Amino acid sequence: MRQLFTLVLEPEVALDDTALRQFLLKQSSLPDTTEKVYIQKLRQSIDARNRQVKVNLEVELYIGEKPLPVMEFQKNYPNVSKNKQAIVVGAGPAGLFAALRLIELGIKPIILERGKDVQARRRDLSAINKDHLVNPDSNYCFGEGGAGTYSDGKLYTRSKKRGDVRRILEILVAHGATSQILVDVHPHIGTNKLPKVVADLRESILNAGGEILFNTKVTDLTIVNNQIKGVDTHDGQHFEGIAVILATGHSARDIFELLFKKNILIEAKPFAMGVRIEHPQSLIDQHQYHRPERGILPAAAYSLVAQTNYKNVQRGVFSFCMCPGGFIVPAATDEGELVVNGMSPNRRDSKYANSGIVVAINEADWQKNKKLGALAGLELQKEVEQKAFQFAVKSRQFAKINQEKNLLEDTPIQHCQLAPAQRLVDFLNGKISSSLNSTSYQPGLSSLDMAEVLPDIIARPLQDGFKQFGKMIKGYVTNEAQLIGIESRTSSPVRIPRDKETLEHLQIKGLFPCGEGAGFAGGIVSAAMDGERCAEQLAKLYGA
Ligand SMILES: Cc1cc2nc3c(=O)[nH]c(=O)nc-3n(C[C@H](O)[C@H](O)[C@H](O)COP(=O)(O)OP(=O)(O)OC[C@H]3O[C@@H](n4cnc5c(N)ncnc54)[C@H](O)[C@@H]3O)c2cc1C
């Protein structure tokens, strides 16, 4: 017997397996003692808009028979070791999913990745957090799995292509991600689970005869008569293939500079910058769930948008990559700069809620750099990150340091990853915080006035935005919350333009700008989808 239910239930029933089993059996007029009961959730979302939080559930009850398979995708990659080869630069979600799709289409991918494999990468992350050492090739943005590996692993996307989104999620499940991501409306994997999934994706590529070279940074492109022939790497190697997928992410500044230097068309594009805000998770839970304790419910998230006006310029201020029960991490990719981002473990059980709160930045803002052409926005991004770093370095004798080690004595100045911080009410009142709250940001904080650290075009709209957010979430504006800066790598400040149909670069045949760095994705799932699309076009044009 198989029965489908579409239900709106109390969280204590919907999210508790035993209670749900009892409820469904009762609905079917069956006794609690019924044997061979299988429950398969198909869709689950939490609706916290009203005082009484509800869970919307689509669920199947099977009695005496095993549930039908929910996955269409089956891992069955052909061996392509002897086939034509294509180069994929970057092993982020775009590069990895491009490689897997190339394999399905009978092409051998050679992935060149500047960073290390997921396991080795951990040591460099530990060095940033504990010793403030930023390895420019292995960090929170660079290395196997790309920027998405040590992240929250939020997998929702604004893409409307449901079929494609489902396919990406199924491929992740086939490589070890929990099948719950096929059920949750807002799925996430968690930073503690992602590395294993990434390692499994690597295994599929290698088992099918693809190649992956770590510690291999692409430093030049070989182009003859506007057709890409291959790439050179930092260690003097040269690789050739039928085409090149360039999936180097939003932080590969050297790649943007290379393209610019070679007169390959790139464009400056709008992006966003601001800060991360960290609240006690319990405060967010209380407001979002209208109850003193969240109980069985997961750590609550929020999504906020405000319109602001500073010096007659309208600007959107919005929350970005909110990480319930998460951590703030140092996401710089070079010495002398300060960048933060957020991540959460699978259980989202830290006592902090953090979110980027960012301000839209557009062409008018980088006019002073306009002689830099397509790199003008990137330069502005760099300036803000470097200024934040300089401020933090200067103030480090006042720093609140989250670890026993004495930074002043032990750490060379260029390695300082203390983040500027200010309590939220103090920021609104223009007052440097006399003390800071405890934080999840491991390298430590420097108490500073964010309005001095950030340019006015960011600081003033942020102040306005936070005031508006205080009206949307009760208790949001409090000194229990603090700003931690700065959040600057929200999306790429550069676009690498490509043909809408063929996805090839507008000038260079065989070059497929791909993923977030090219400006065609924002987030893990959309980058993965873009990787697949580029592989399909590559196969269509060059595979035969
Ligand atoms: C801390 C953090 C948390 C995040 N959390 C989430 C989240 O929860 N959900 C979500 O959807 N998104 C999240 N993001 C964003 C997400 O990770 C990116 O949108 C996504 O990874 C973009 O994929 P990509 O493949 O286009 O680029 P990337 O993931 O940036 O991958 C690019 C790869 O190219 C490599 N590379 C760069 N230059 C070269 C070169 N010259 N030669 C060889 N290799 C090179 C890099 O090392 C990197 O591995 C987060 C990002 C960070 C930093």
Ligand as a Chemical Component Dictionary entry (heavy atoms), coordinates in Angstrom:
data_LIG
# 
_chem_comp.id                   LIG 
_chem_comp.type                 NON-POLYMER 
_chem_comp.pdbx_formal_charge   0 
_chem_comp.three_letter_code    LIG 
# 
loop_
_chem_comp_atom.comp_id 
_chem_comp_atom.atom_id 
_chem_comp_atom.alt_atom_id 
_chem_comp_atom.type_symbol 
_chem_comp_atom.charge 
_chem_comp_atom.model_Cartn_x 
_chem_comp_atom.model_Cartn_y 
_chem_comp_atom.model_Cartn_z 
_chem_comp_atom.pdbx_ordinal 
LIG C1  C1  C 0 33.232 31.034 3.011   1  
LIG C2  C2  C 0 32.270 30.960 1.863   2  
LIG C3  C3  C 0 30.977 30.507 2.090   3  
LIG C4  C4  C 0 30.064 30.377 1.041   4  
LIG N1  N1  N 0 28.827 29.843 1.294   5  
LIG C5  C5  C 0 28.008 29.540 0.261   6  
LIG C6  C6  C 0 26.799 28.832 0.469   7  
LIG O1  O1  O 0 26.466 28.446 1.586   8  
LIG N2  N2  N 0 26.014 28.572 -0.600  9  
LIG C7  C7  C 0 26.345 28.977 -1.883  10 
LIG O2  O2  O 0 25.594 28.695 -2.821  11 
LIG N3  N3  N 0 27.482 29.649 -2.095  12 
LIG C8  C8  C 0 28.327 29.934 -1.071  13 
LIG N4  N4  N 0 29.500 30.603 -1.304  14 
LIG C9  C9  C 0 29.781 31.023 -2.682  15 
LIG C10 C10 C 0 30.161 29.826 -3.529  16 
LIG O3  O3  O 0 31.175 29.133 -2.903  17 
LIG C11 C11 C 0 30.557 30.275 -4.924  18 
LIG O4  O4  O 0 29.458 30.934 -5.496  19 
LIG C12 C12 C 0 30.917 29.096 -5.819  20 
LIG O5  O5  O 0 31.921 28.323 -5.220  21 
LIG C13 C13 C 0 31.379 29.582 -7.185  22 
LIG O6  O6  O 0 31.804 28.493 -7.928  23 
LIG P1  P1  P 0 32.866 28.592 -9.102  24 
LIG O7  O7  O 0 33.210 27.196 -9.446  25 
LIG O8  O8  O 0 32.353 29.488 -10.155 26 
LIG O9  O9  O 0 34.136 29.337 -8.489  27 
LIG P2  P2  P 0 35.041 28.947 -7.197  28 
LIG O10 O10 O 0 34.284 28.105 -6.245  29 
LIG O11 O11 O 0 35.584 30.233 -6.711  30 
LIG O12 O12 O 0 36.190 28.051 -7.812  31 
LIG C14 C14 C 0 37.227 28.561 -8.591  32 
LIG C15 C15 C 0 38.413 27.627 -8.500  33 
LIG O13 O13 O 0 39.397 28.051 -9.442  34 
LIG C16 C16 C 0 40.678 27.943 -8.859  35 
LIG N5  N5  N 0 41.564 28.883 -9.548  36 
LIG C17 C17 C 0 41.559 30.238 -9.484  37 
LIG N6  N6  N 0 42.545 30.749 -10.266 38 
LIG C18 C18 C 0 43.176 29.705 -10.837 39 
LIG C19 C19 C 0 44.273 29.596 -11.725 40 
LIG N7  N7  N 0 44.884 30.676 -12.211 41 
LIG N8  N8  N 0 44.689 28.357 -12.088 42 
LIG C20 C20 C 0 44.076 27.236 -11.607 43 
LIG N9  N9  N 0 43.034 27.292 -10.745 44 
LIG C21 C21 C 0 42.568 28.511 -10.372 45 
LIG C22 C22 C 0 40.457 28.299 -7.398  46 
LIG O14 O14 O 0 41.466 27.775 -6.577  47 
LIG C23 C23 C 0 39.098 27.658 -7.132  48 
LIG O15 O15 O 0 39.218 26.350 -6.638  49 
LIG C24 C24 C 0 30.436 30.763 -0.271  50 
LIG C25 C25 C 0 31.735 31.257 -0.503  51 
LIG C26 C26 C 0 32.643 31.360 0.548   52 
LIG C27 C27 C 0 34.026 31.894 0.280   53 
# 
loop_
_chem_comp_bond.comp_id 
_chem_comp_bond.atom_id_1 
_chem_comp_bond.atom_id_2 
_chem_comp_bond.value_order 
_chem_comp_bond.pdbx_ordinal 
LIG C1  C2  SING 1  
LIG C2  C3  SING 2  
LIG C2  C26 DOUB 3  
LIG C3  C4  DOUB 4  
LIG C4  N1  SING 5  
LIG C4  C24 SING 6  
LIG N1  C5  DOUB 7  
LIG C5  C6  SING 8  
LIG C5  C8  SING 9  
LIG C6  O1  DOUB 10 
LIG C6  N2  SING 11 
LIG N2  C7  SING 12 
LIG C7  O2  DOUB 13 
LIG C7  N3  SING 14 
LIG N3  C8  DOUB 15 
LIG C8  N4  SING 16 
LIG N4  C9  SING 17 
LIG N4  C24 SING 18 
LIG C9  C10 SING 19 
LIG C10 O3  SING 20 
LIG C10 C11 SING 21 
LIG C11 O4  SING 22 
LIG C11 C12 SING 23 
LIG C12 O5  SING 24 
LIG C12 C13 SING 25 
LIG C13 O6  SING 26 
LIG O6  P1  SING 27 
LIG P1  O7  DOUB 28 
LIG P1  O8  SING 29 
LIG P1  O9  SING 30 
LIG O9  P2  SING 31 
LIG P2  O10 DOUB 32 
LIG P2  O11 SING 33 
LIG P2  O12 SING 34 
LIG O12 C14 SING 35 
LIG C14 C15 SING 36 
LIG C15 O13 SING 37 
LIG C15 C23 SING 38 
LIG O13 C16 SING 39 
LIG C16 N5  SING 40 
LIG C16 C22 SING 41 
LIG N5  C17 SING 42 
LIG N5  C21 SING 43 
LIG C17 N6  DOUB 44 
LIG N6  C18 SING 45 
LIG C18 C19 SING 46 
LIG C18 C21 DOUB 47 
LIG C19 N7  SING 48 
LIG C19 N8  DOUB 49 
LIG N8  C20 SING 50 
LIG C20 N9  DOUB 51 
LIG N9  C21 SING 52 
LIG C22 O14 SING 53 
LIG C22 C23 SING 54 
LIG C23 O15 SING 55 
LIG C24 C25 DOUB 56 
LIG C25 C26 SING 57 
LIG C26 C27 SING 58 
# 
